[in-house]
Amino acid sequence: MKLYLSCVLILSLCVCSCSPSGRETNSAADAKQGSDSGKEATTQSDKNGTFWQLIDKADLKVVTDPWPAKAGKATLKAEVTPNDDDEKFAGSLDYRLSPTEKSSAAWQPMPKVREDKDKSVYFESPITLTAGSVYIQFRVHTTGEKGSNKEVLELNDWKIEAK
């Protein structure tokens, strides 16, 4: 419940701090679009990247290291928290970098690097960022019974500026 209230507060702050053109500075507008498809993109502070709340109420938190993003070699880091049933994420995570929100580039697997006692699962992948705007997109595979893929969710709205 505290996490939900924190998300609402952060989203409210983002909507209130719109740029003069009326366009939110990160993806608060995309949060509305995302909630329509069963996911919710929400911005965090610049130190923390961004996150989405998945359909099962698990969070996918992502950030580049270094952050804020810089052109050159970096590490893409992701964390998937336990779901509402306190179950550890057992699926897989892919990513791709794209200059536009619409992309047909191949997905790259993100290797799982560790798990913690709180049942969060961590992924990392080395990336190279070019200067300018880039969309870092994710594809989340959840597993169903007997390991079959139950659902594939694409998250395409995280746009960063690498300097």
Summary of the structure (lengths in Angstrom):
residues: 163
radius of gyration: 15.4
end to end distance: 36.5
largest distance: 51.1
contacts: 461
relative contact order: 0.17
helix: 18%
strand: 44%
